[in-house]
């Protein structure tokens, strides 16, 4: 049976290979998580601004 995440794991370095490749998957996951958090935060802020603009617009127009 193959381990569930074995396709994301780079084998331990062999002679002549670049040792930095062993950290590549974790770096990609970390960057993806950070980008996901930033996008989620931006969407949340834009949604909040839109709701506040709609509410204040209705108050100013007297509706």
N, C-alpha and C positions, 0 to 999 in steps of 0.2 A: 504494500500500500504506500502511495506517495504522500508525503507530508502536505498539508493543505496550502502552506505558503512557500513551498520549496521553489516555485517558479520565480519568486521575487528575490531569492537569496543567491548572491554571487558566491561561488565556491571559494574556499580559503585559497589565498594566493599560491600560485605555483612559481617555480623558479623563473625569473625573467618577466613576471607579470607586474603590473602596476598595483601597488597595495591600496591606492586610493579607490580603486574600483570596488573594493569590498564595502565601502561606505556609500556607494552610489544609491542603492535602493532606499536606504533610510533618509538620505538627503532629499531625494525626489519626494518621498512621502511627507517630509517635514515642510518642504516648499509648497506642496499641494495643500497641506493643512493650513498654512499661513495664508495662502491666497484665498482659500475657502472662507476663512474667518474674515478677511478683509472684504470680500465680496458680500458676505452675509451682513456685516456691519454696515456697508454702504447701502444695501437694499433696505435695511431697517431704518437708517437715518432718512433716506429718501421717502420711505413710506410715512414716517412720522411727520416730516416737513409737509408732505402732501395733505395729510389729515388736518394738521394745524392750519394750513392755508385754506382748506375748504371750510373749516369751522369759523375762522376769523372772517373769511369772505362773506359767509352767511350773516354773521353778526353785523358787519359793516353795511351790508345792503339792506338790513332790516328784515330779512326773510325768516 
